[in-house]
């Protein structure tokens, strides 16, 4: 097949919007490839709405709390200039105490405070900037400078407008602005659309909450709320190695109720044989290309049967879960069946008692370096699937979100053992409760100075509850095109909504009975399903309304791209995403190659590049 002549990205004058971990890894891979890139890049401008570059929202002291844990260990963080563990080991004891690090020696498999990770990122960011400046690249650092809009200029450039109304032109813009929370807090009703910044939830000095507090969700974000509030309403102590919690006398009615649709608490942190994910660890590129059909689609069913089943069989054998092995050997046992089976293993009458039971094997796994292979393998396989999301049909996208995603986020998500100990101490003190059921908000949800919710139990019974403080920890809403922060790009047709074509266009209506009609797009290729976020190609170039890839505009913000990259989260995805983008530039410069033009070229990059 004759390839089209590619139009190279003009990298002479780059703007990066945001300076969190994704931007940090972007700078790392630019420095790693500086020999090839310094002839192409003259200037890099970094826009950051906060006053400190490099930390990122989850790790910023004004956003998070000293008691919140990073939920990731040093050995799981892709290398920058030095490892997180090595950085901690060379810090002064006074700083470590301020970062709530009191247990020594520093362990690379241990989880530490989120603010400590933020300070580590900040220092790595400064080091990378210094390297780039030594190589002759001019770096402009614009702090306290939020970007309000981006638009196409008269020339082949983009114009950035900041919050002060100042305008700047750039040859290439990379959007890496991190988390965004839609909706407004309603403090008069005690309702908050997200826990962040978490300081807004804390009682005033010398005050406390002497009433029940509700959270929507029992996720890792909900546990941040739990730890921050618990430390201000009681005292933790260890007796014979067990963590205990005692309420302060001033707030005897303090209690936290976690609302979870399934009534699940996450699985606990586990030992991993390979802490860093790889796209092609359990199968080869050629095996994946072999299951793509003549229409250019790859079905989840074939992905599971041909690529996942063999790897999962091996992992369950290693974990000695022979009853799961027996079921997986039956080819009629589907991906959905596996999710149901492993969900049942996680479904306890009392989730806190279940967590107590899990603590024993989880602690044994960590202390004796015994991996839990099936969880690690499934995470690897879903990580790989994520980077091939453009191959999935609309039907498979619907299946993944309905049947798989909640399982991954609730069962595969690993809660640090320190967090579990805090939860169990609160449970033993009768200060926390988990309530199963779907939560909805009635029309008068925020009247009379309280938040009212309706909880529908799994049995279909409805109950009305009110809270003086209720925190939505369910994560940000899926981004619609109208929510994209730079609306001039939408108006000009530079970006468009993400979509996926139906495998069976003739019968798409039967697949979408529960889908809003506005989610069905009429295109020249027939009906397509509108996904959340914006359309990107495999090297993270945005796609215009006319279907052209924009060589001047990249988006590596997960909230903007989670329609096509639904399992793209965490620091390892920050690293991989940025690496793919930079390697696409190198392919343009060195080989004159557009890696996103064909599935064969992008998968070759995935296979050949270390770190993917």
C-alpha positions, 0 to 999 in steps of 0.5 A: 500500500502506498503511503500518503506523504506526511505533514510533519508537526512544526515543533519550533514553538510548543505550548504545554497546557498543564504541568502535572505528571503527564506533562512531566513525562512528556518533558522526560521523553523530550530530554531522552530524545534531545539529540533528534529533537533539539534541531526541531524545538526552539521554545517550550512554554508551560502554562500552569494555573497554580503557582507551583510547576510539576506537582499536579492536582492530586499531589498539590498541598493546596488540594490534598491533605497530609493524611492522604496516601499516594496509592502507588509505590516507588517500584510502580512509578516509571523512572524519571531522573531518579526513583521516588524511593531514592529521592525520599532516602536523601531527604532531611528527617525534618522534611520527611516528618512534614510529609507525614513519613515516620516509618523507616527505612524507606521501602520501594514497595511501600505507599507514602503520602501524596504530598511527598510524591508531589514534592518529588515530582516538582524537583524532577520537573525542575531538573528536566527543565534545566537539562532542556535549557542546557541543550539550548531550548528556551523554556517559558514558565507561566504560573498562575496562568490558566488557559481560558481558550484556544483557537486557530490563528490566521496562519498555520498556528494556534492562539492561546488566550489566558485568563488575563486576556493575553494572547500567544501564538504557537506552532504546536499545542499539547493539552495536558491539563489534568483533572476537571470537575464539572458542576458546582458545590452547594455548601449551603446544603453541605453538598460537594461535587468532588472531594477536591480541594479536600480542605473545603471539607475539613471543619474549622479550627477547634470545631468538629462534625457531630453528625453522619457524613455521606459519600457517593462511592467507596472508591480510593477518593472516598477513602481520602475523605475518610482519612482526612476527617477521621484524623480530625475527629478521633485518635489512632493508636496501635496496640499489639500491632493492631490499629485502633480508633477512639472518637473525641468526646466532642463529636460522639455522633461522628460517622461516615456512610459510604454509598456504593451501588454494588456494596463493594470495597476495593481489593487490597494492595497485592505483590506484583511480579512485574509492577510496571505494565507492558502492552505486549507482555502476554501476547505478541503484536502479530497475535493481536493483528491476527484477530482484526477482521476485514473491516478493521475491527477487533471484537472483545470476544476474540480478544478475550478468547484468543489473547486473554484466556491463555494468559489468565489460565496460566495465572490462575494455575499459579494462584492455585485457583483450580475451580476458576481454571476448570471454568476457563478451560470451557470455551463457552465460559465468557469474559462476562462470566469471568467478571461475574465469578470473580465479582461473587468472590468479592461480594460479602454479606459484610464488606468490612468483615470481607476486608478483614479476611482479605487482610491475611492473604494480602499482608502475606502477599506483600511481606513474603513477596508472593504475587497474586498473578490473576489480578496482575495479569488481568490488569496487564491485559486491560491495559493493552486493550486500552491502547487498541480502543480504536479497534473496538466496535460501538457494541463492544464499547457499550459492553466494556462500560456496562459489564467490565469497567465497574469491575475493574475499578472496584475489584482490580483497584488496589487499596493500600494496606495502611488505608485498609487498617484505618477503615477497619479501625473505624469499623471496629469503633462503629464510625463507618458504614457501607450502604449498597444501592443506587443513589439519585438526587430528587428535585428538592435535593439541596433545600433546607440546608441539607442534601437529600438523596434517594437510595434504591437497594439491590432488591428495589426498595427505596429509602430517603436520607438526608445529610448535613455533609455529602461528598460526591466521590464518584469521579468526574462526569464523562466529558461531552463536547459541550464540556470541552474547556476550549470551545473555540476549537469546537466551534471552528471544527478543529475537534469533534466528539469521539465515536465508534462505528457499529459492527452491525449497522443494520441492527444497531437499534437493538443494541442501543435501546437503553442509549440516549438517541443523541448518542447516535451520530449519522455519518457518511459511513453510517450510524456511529455511537458517540463516545465520551470525550474527543476524537484522537488518533493513536498518537494523540493528535486531535481529529477535526470535524472533517476527519483530518488529524491535526498535527498542531494539536495533541490532547493527552488529558485522560478526561478528554480522551477516555472514550477511546482510552477508557482504562487509561489512568494512573502514572504508568498511563501518563508515562506511556501516553507521553512516550507514544506522542514523542515517539510519533515525532521521532518517527516523523523526523527520522523515518518520515513515517506517520505511525498513526496511519495504519494499525501495523505501524502504531503496533510496531511502535508499541512492540519496539519501544522500551517503556510501552 
